Amino acid sequence: MPLGPLVTAKPVRLFEFCDLDIFPEYIRARIHKMLHLLWTHHIPYIQDQAAADIAAGIVCAVLDSPSFNTDHNTPTTPTTPTPPNITHNPKTQTPNDKKTLILDFCSGAGGPTAVIEKRVNARRHQRGMRPVYFQLSDLRPQLESWTQLACGPKYLRFVAQPVDAAAPPRAFLAGEDISLSNTVDDYHDKPKNDTEKNNALSRTKGSSRSNRAKVVHLFCLGFHHFDDTTARKVLRNSMNSADAFVIIELQDRHLSSFILLLILTIPLLAVVTPLWCPFDDWGMLFFTYLVPVIPVVLVFDGVVSSLRTRTLEEVVDLVRPTATTAADNSIRGKEEKAEENKQTGSTGTGPLVEDDVGKYQHEKKININGWEFRAGHRMHSWPVGYLNYIIGQRRL
């Protein structure tokens, strides 16, 4: 389990440099780029696999779960036509193998999403299942980075406009292909004026849960940025419009997280930066070694992120007042009695068991308001680096 106790009894809200509007965009972009590299690169000796691969396993487990794949209201034939250029084996396709969309909020420079998309769709291709679409979005879109990530995969796109996770466009939440791009130029062919956007929004009205795409909301290293008021709005959006949501953080409020950040981060960055970053990006090297703004900000913001990170119980506490006012009938009604079930699973750090999230260490479960919440952690960097996740899934 994580080393040491919780450093604070509840989350502490302090500022992060990268959240400030006055922080230089040039440096912010390179910090986000380094976070993307830390997600996607495997560091020998201290990591069995990249953190993005662990995150991909969590997403795979959500997509494979019976509660996500079973829909008793779904007809015996698919209601969503197969999009062009998608191939799957009709012999192995199940009646409920509908189009699935993963909306990635607070994407930064891309985080682990491109790796997750690759791992998820490779696995589904082997099973003859329909590919999953991924959409990057952020309040500050990083189009240059996203264009590079999306130029290869068929199923990875991005929203070129700013997307506020607390108040995203309705069409975006419903999985409409509105304002999506694979390149920056694609954005110019998307709806721009209010009439076009309202027409797109009207197509989402009246659509039932049984005939639309399955939707998962993904927050990789992003949910801790929301204060309680914003977090409630974000959870309300997810519980009203999605079939599941996944919150993944590389830190928490345990002592082990602060040891990793304060002792190991700067030496690690000093070693990996010239290996991972091309030498044509002299700004990255300058602000890492000569004027070490990047490592200092990464450590400071990392400590603040740890202090902000919520436990499962704290996330559920945000849901309780939300559920009584949510518009979706599926989460209305009398609140169920909370049921918490702690299970101890594998304690190793070997290859991820993708078929069963329950095998993660010390998983907790809470059932409330028609949803099941699960949480657990897994070591991503020896000896004290842990990836933490919270999953919310609509119950059958």
C-alpha positions in Angstrom: 0.0 0.0 0.0 1.1 3.6 -0.3 3.9 4.6 2.1 2.8 6.5 5.2 -0.4 8.2 6.2 -2.4 10.9 4.6 -0.5 14.2 5.0 -3.8 16.2 5.3 -7.2 15.1 6.6 -8.9 16.7 3.6 -7.9 18.3 0.2 -6.1 21.6 0.4 -6.7 24.2 -2.3 -3.5 26.1 -3.2 -2.6 27.7 -6.6 -0.6 25.9 -9.3 1.6 28.0 -11.6 0.3 26.3 -14.7 -3.3 27.3 -13.8 -2.5 31.0 -13.7 -3.5 33.0 -16.8 -0.3 35.2 -16.4 2.0 32.2 -16.5 4.0 32.2 -19.8 2.3 30.0 -22.4 5.7 29.1 -23.9 6.8 27.5 -20.6 3.4 26.0 -19.9 3.4 24.2 -23.2 6.8 22.6 -22.4 5.7 21.6 -18.9 2.7 19.9 -20.4 5.0 18.3 -23.0 7.2 16.9 -20.2 4.1 15.6 -18.4 3.1 13.8 -21.6 6.5 12.3 -21.9 6.4 11.1 -18.2 3.1 9.5 -19.0 4.1 7.7 -22.1 7.8 6.7 -21.6 9.0 3.6 -19.7 11.9 4.4 -17.3 14.1 1.3 -16.9 14.8 -0.2 -13.5 12.1 1.8 -11.7 9.1 1.1 -13.9 7.7 -2.2 -15.2 5.7 -0.3 -17.8 4.8 3.3 -18.7 2.1 4.9 -16.6 0.0 5.3 -19.8 0.0 1.5 -20.2 -1.4 1.1 -16.7 -4.1 3.7 -17.5 -4.9 1.8 -20.7 -5.5 -1.3 -18.7 -8.0 0.5 -16.4 -9.9 1.8 -19.4 -9.9 -1.6 -21.0 -11.4 -3.1 -17.8 -14.2 -0.5 -17.8 -15.0 -1.2 -21.4 -15.0 -5.0 -20.8 -17.2 -4.9 -17.7 -20.7 -6.4 -18.0 -22.4 -3.3 -16.6 -20.9 -1.2 -19.4 -21.6 -3.7 -22.3 -25.0 -4.9 -21.3 -28.0 -2.7 -22.2 -31.4 -4.4 -21.6 -33.1 -1.7 -23.8 -30.9 -2.3 -26.8 -32.5 -4.1 -29.7 -31.0 -7.3 -31.0 -29.6 -5.6 -34.0 -27.1 -2.7 -33.8 -28.8 0.7 -33.9 -25.6 2.7 -34.7 -24.3 2.2 -38.3 -20.7 1.2 -38.7 -18.7 4.3 -39.5 -16.6 4.2 -42.7 -13.1 2.7 -42.6 -14.0 0.6 -39.5 -13.4 -3.1 -39.9 -14.5 -5.7 -37.4 -15.4 -9.3 -37.5 -19.2 -9.7 -37.8 -18.9 -13.3 -36.5 -17.6 -12.1 -33.1 -19.6 -8.8 -32.9 -22.2 -8.9 -30.1 -25.6 -7.3 -30.5 -24.6 -4.6 -27.9 -21.3 -3.8 -29.6 -22.3 -0.2 -30.2 -20.1 2.8 -31.1 -18.1 3.8 -28.1 -16.7 7.3 -27.5 -14.2 8.3 -24.8 -14.2 12.1 -24.1 -10.9 13.1 -22.7 -11.1 16.3 -20.6 -8.2 18.5 -19.5 -6.0 16.8 -22.2 -3.0 19.3 -21.9 -0.4 18.2 -24.4 -2.2 14.9 -24.9 -1.2 13.1 -21.7 -1.6 9.3 -22.0 -4.6 9.4 -24.3 -2.8 8.4 -27.6 -1.2 5.4 -25.9 -4.6 4.4 -24.3 -6.2 4.7 -27.7 -3.6 2.4 -29.3 -3.7 -0.2 -26.6 -7.5 -0.2 -26.3 -8.2 -0.5 -30.1 -5.4 -3.1 -30.6 -7.1 -5.2 -28.0 -10.6 -4.7 -29.4 -9.3 -5.5 -32.9 -8.0 -8.9 -31.7 -11.5 -9.6 -30.3 -13.2 -8.5 -33.5 -14.9 -5.6 -31.7 -15.8 -2.1 -33.0 -13.0 0.4 -32.4 -13.4 3.1 -29.7 -13.2 6.8 -30.7 -11.2 9.2 -28.5 -11.6 13.0 -28.4 -9.0 15.3 -26.8 -10.3 18.6 -25.3 -9.0 21.3 -23.0 -9.8 24.8 -21.9 -6.5 25.7 -23.5 -6.3 23.6 -26.6 -2.7 22.7 -27.6 -3.4 22.3 -31.3 0.3 21.8 -32.4 0.8 18.8 -30.0 -2.7 17.3 -30.7 -2.2 17.5 -34.5 1.0 15.5 -34.2 -0.8 12.9 -32.0 -3.9 12.6 -34.2 -2.1 12.5 -37.6 -1.7 8.7 -37.3 -4.6 7.0 -35.5 -7.9 6.9 -37.2 -9.8 7.0 -34.0 -8.1 9.9 -32.2 -9.5 13.3 -32.7 -9.5 16.6 -30.9 -11.9 19.6 -30.4 -10.1 22.7 -31.6 -12.2 25.1 -29.5 -11.8 25.6 -25.8 -13.9 23.1 -23.8 -14.8 23.9 -20.2 -15.2 20.6 -18.4 -17.7 22.2 -16.0 -19.9 23.5 -18.9 -19.1 21.5 -22.1 -21.3 21.9 -25.2 -24.3 19.5 -25.1 -23.5 18.0 -28.5 -20.0 17.2 -27.2 -21.4 15.4 -24.2 -23.8 13.5 -26.4 -21.0 12.2 -28.7 -22.0 14.3 -31.7 -19.2 14.7 -34.3 -19.3 18.5 -34.0 -16.2 20.6 -34.1 -13.9 17.6 -34.2 -10.6 17.7 -36.1 -7.7 15.5 -37.1 -5.8 18.5 -38.2 -6.1 22.2 -37.5 -7.4 22.8 -41.0 -10.3 20.5 -40.4 -11.6 22.9 -37.9 -12.5 25.4 -40.6 -15.1 23.0 -42.1 -17.0 22.7 -38.7 -20.1 24.6 -37.5 -19.1 28.1 -36.5 -22.3 30.3 -36.2 -25.1 29.8 -33.7 -27.5 28.5 -36.3 -25.2 25.7 -37.3 -24.4 24.8 -33.7 -28.1 24.8 -32.7 -28.9 22.5 -35.6 -26.2 20.2 -34.4 -27.5 20.4 -30.8 -31.1 19.7 -31.9 -30.0 16.3 -33.3 -29.1 15.3 -29.8 -32.5 16.1 -28.3 -34.8 13.2 -27.9 -32.0 10.6 -28.3 -32.4 7.8 -25.8 -29.6 6.1 -24.0 -30.4 2.9 -26.0 -29.7 4.3 -29.4 -26.8 6.5 -28.9 -23.1 5.8 -28.6 -21.7 4.5 -25.3 -19.8 7.4 -23.7 -16.9 7.4 -21.1 -15.5 10.6 -19.6 -11.8 10.5 -18.9 -9.8 12.7 -16.6 -6.1 12.0 -16.6 -4.2 14.1 -14.1 -7.0 16.7 -14.4 -9.8 16.2 -11.8 -7.7 17.6 -9.0 -7.7 21.0 -10.7 -11.4 21.5 -9.9 -12.6 23.1 -6.7 -15.6 21.5 -5.0 -18.2 23.6 -6.8 -16.7 22.9 -10.3 -16.1 19.2 -9.4 -19.8 18.8 -8.6 -20.8 20.3 -12.0 -18.3 18.0 -13.8 -19.6 14.9 -12.0 -23.2 16.0 -12.7 -22.4 16.3 -16.4 -20.8 12.8 -16.3 -23.6 11.2 -14.5 -26.2 12.8 -16.7 -24.6 12.1 -20.1 -22.1 9.3 -19.8 -22.2 5.6 -19.1 -19.0 5.7 -17.0 -16.2 8.1 -16.0 -12.6 7.4 -15.1 -10.4 9.7 -12.9 -6.7 8.8 -13.0 -4.0 10.6 -11.0 -0.3 10.0 -10.6 -0.3 11.4 -7.1 -2.3 11.5 -3.9 -2.1 12.9 -0.3 -0.1 10.0 1.1 3.4 10.7 2.3 4.9 8.5 -0.5 3.7 10.9 -3.1 5.5 13.8 -1.5 8.7 11.8 -1.1 8.6 11.0 -4.9 8.1 14.6 -5.8 10.5 16.3 -3.4 13.4 13.9 -3.6 13.3 12.0 -6.9 11.7 14.3 -9.5 14.5 16.8 -10.1 17.3 14.1 -10.5 15.0 12.1 -12.7 14.3 15.1 -15.0 18.0 15.9 -15.2 18.6 12.4 -16.6 15.6 11.9 -19.0 15.2 15.4 -20.5 18.1 15.1 -23.0 17.1 11.5 -23.8 13.4 12.3 -24.5 13.5 15.8 -25.9 15.0 16.7 -29.3 17.9 19.1 -29.3 16.0 21.4 -31.7 13.8 22.4 -28.7 16.4 24.5 -27.0 13.8 26.2 -24.9 13.2 22.9 -23.1 16.9 22.5 -22.4 17.4 26.1 -21.4 14.5 26.2 -18.9 15.5 22.8 -17.5 19.3 23.3 -16.9 20.3 26.9 -17.2 17.2 28.5 -15.7 15.5 25.5 -14.1 11.9 26.9 -14.2 10.4 23.6 -15.6 11.6 21.2 -12.9 10.9 23.7 -10.1 7.3 24.3 -11.4 6.8 20.6 -11.9 7.7 19.9 -8.3 5.8 22.8 -6.9 2.6 22.1 -8.9 3.1 18.4 -8.2 3.0 19.0 -4.5 0.0 21.2 -4.8 -1.7 18.6 -7.0 -1.1 16.0 -4.3 -2.6 18.2 -1.7 -5.7 18.7 -4.0 -6.3 15.1 -4.8 -9.5 13.5 -3.4 -10.1 10.1 -2.0 -13.0 7.9 -3.2 -15.1 8.9 -0.2 -14.5 12.6 -0.9 -15.6 12.2 -4.5 -18.7 10.4 -3.4 -19.5 13.2 -0.9 -19.6 15.5 -3.9 -22.1 13.3 -5.6 -24.6 13.1 -2.8 -26.0 16.7 -3.1 -25.6 16.5 -6.9 -27.7 13.4 -7.3 -30.8 14.9 -5.8 -30.9 17.7 -8.4 -29.5 16.0 -11.5 -31.7 16.1 -14.6 -31.2 12.5 -15.6 -34.0 10.3 -14.3 -31.6 7.4 -14.0 -29.9 8.9 -11.0 -32.9 10.4 -9.4 -34.9 9.0 -6.5 -34.1 8.0 -3.0 -30.5 7.6 -2.2 -29.4 4.1 -1.6 -27.5 3.2 1.5 -23.8 3.4 0.8 -22.1 0.1 0.7 -18.3 0.0 1.0 -16.5 -3.2 0.3 -12.7 -3.3 0.6 -11.0 -6.1 -1.3 -7.3 -6.9 -1.2 -5.9 -8.2 -4.5 -2.5 -8.6 -6.1 0.3 -6.7 -4.4 2.9 -7.1 -7.1 4.0 -4.6 -9.7 4.1 -7.0 -12.7 2.0 -6.9 -15.9 -1.4 -5.4 -15.6 -4.4 -7.8 -15.4 -6.7 -5.9 -17.8 -9.7 -8.1 -17.4 -10.3 -7.4 -13.8 -9.8 -4.1 -12.1 -10.7 -5.9 -8.9 -7.2 -7.4 -8.9 -5.8 -3.9 -8.2 -4.5 -3.2 -4.7 -6.9 -2.5 -1.9 -9.9 -1.7 -4.1 -12.8 0.1 -2.5 -16.4 0.0 -3.8 -19.3 2.3 -3.0 -22.8 1.9 -4.5 -25.0 4.9 -4.4 -27.6 6.6 -6.6 -27.6 4.0 -9.3 -23.9 4.2 -9.8 -21.0 2.0 -8.6 -17.8 3.8 -7.6 -14.5 2.0 -7.4 -11.1 3.1 -6.4 -7.6 1.6 -6.1 -4.0 2.2 -6.8 -1.0 0.6 -8.6 2.7 1.3 -8.4 4.0 3.1 -11.5 7.5 4.0 -10.2 9.5 2.1 -7.7 9.6 2.6 -4.7 7.0 5.1 -3.8 5.2 6.3 -7.0 1.5 5.2 -7.2 -1.1 5.7 -9.9 -4.6 6.2 -8.3 -7.9 5.7 -10.0 -11.6 6.3 -9.3 -14.1 4.7 -11.6 -17.8 5.6 -11.8 -20.2 3.3 -13.7 -23.9 3.3 -14.2 -25.4 0.2 -12.6 -27.7 -2.2 -14.5 
